[in-house]
Amino acid sequence: MLPMLSSRRIEQWVRGELQFFLPFLCVGTGGFLIDAGSLLLLVAWVMPQTVLHTLLLRCVGFSCGVFFTWFFNKNWTFREQRGGGSLLFYYPMMVLGALVNLGVFTACLVWVPLAARYPVLGIVVGTGTALFVNFSSMRWLIFTKR
């Protein structure tokens, strides 16, 4: 038999998760700005001629954004969970989120002409899609009390 979930218990759970989710969104926004800003600078500097060139430049921007989010999630969002969150554990656990993010980004570049012209649109869609995958893995797998 399943336990009864009262509205009070659900409300308590949501409030508990918001203490992590709101800072996570702030850090993610910073990571997005680092990622997108890096890509825009690199695209303006290199002027890629193909989708593959743009994808390679995106990998550089994405890596900068991942390092930024790891540092601030570890030291701010999930600071109470001091036992977890090493960079060596963080990167492998973020592979799923990265694959979702980059897969959606690539699909946008290939199938949406406007995104091929303005790659930052693909970043927005990819980042939004991977948001909950990344939060879930950080909250329940990476930054846990050990």
N, C-alpha and C positions, 0 to 999 in steps of 0.2 A: 504494500500500500504506500502511495506517495504521501509525503508530509504536506500538510496544508500550508500554503504560502499566503499569509495575510498581507493586506496592503501596507501595514506597518512594517513588516519584515522586508518587503520589497523596497519601500521607501528608505529604510535604513541601509540596505545594500546599495541602492543607487547613490545615496549621499556618501557612503564609504568609497565607492568607486570614483565619484566626482573629484575627491581630494587628489586622486592620481591622474584622472583623465584631463582635467583642465590644465594643469601644468604640462602634461604630455602634449596637449594641443599647442601650447605656447612654444615648447621646445621644437615640436614638429614644424611649426610655422617658421621658426628660425632656420631649421634645416632645409625647408623648402626654399627660403630666400637665398641661402648659401648655394644650394643645388642649382636653382634657376638662374641666379646671378652669375654663377660660374659658367653655366652653359651659354648664356647670352654673351658674356665677354669672349668666350672661346669661339663661338660662331662668328662674332663680329671680327675677330682677329684672324681666324683661319679661313673663313668663308668656305665651308664644306660644300662639295659638289654632289655628294650622294647621301642617301639615307645611312649607309654604313659609316661614313665619316661623321655624321651627326651623332650616331649611336656611340661611337668611340669617344667623342667629346662629352657626351652625356655621362659616360662611365666615370670620367674625371670629376665632373660636378657632383654626381651621386656619391662618390667616395668622400668628398669634402663634407657633404651633408650628413652622411652616416657618422663620421667621426664627431662632428658637432653634436648630433643628437645623443650619441653614446655619452659624451662628456657631461652634458647638461642633464640628461635623464639620470645618470648615476649620482651626480652631485646635487641635484635639486629635486626632481620629480620623485625619485625612489630613494632618497638619501637615508631613510630609516632602515632600509634593507641593506645594511652595510656588508653583509656576507656575500652578496651576489653581484653580478654585473661586470665581470672582468671583460676587457676588450676581446680577449681570445675566445670567450664564450659568446659574447654579443654578436660578433660578425657571423659565425656559422648559424646562429639562431635567426639572424635577419635575412638569411638567404631566401626563405620563402617569401617574405615581404618584398625583397628586392626583385625576385622573379615575377611576382604579381605586378609590381610597379613597372619594371622594365618591359614586361610582356604587353601590358596595356599601352605603355608609351609607344612601343614598336608598332602595335596594331594601329594606333592613331596616325603614326607617320606614314604607314603603308596605305591605309584605307580612308583617311580623312585629309584631303588636299590642303585644307586650311592649317591643319596641325603640321603638315610637312613644311609649309611656309613659315609658320610660327611655332617652333618646337616646344615653347613653354606651355602651350595648350595641352600637349601630350603629357607634360610633367604634371599639370593640374589633375588631369583625369587619372593618371597612374598613381599619383600620391593619394588621392581621395579613395581609390579602390583598395590600396594597401593599408590604409589607416587602421582599420579594426584588426587586421591580421597582426600588424606590428604591436598594437597596444596589448592585445591578448597575450602574445608571446612574451612581451616585456613584463606584464603584470603578473602572469602566473608561472612563467618558466625562468626568465632571466634574473629579474630583480626580486628574488624571494629571500626571506630570512633562512639562513642555513643553520 
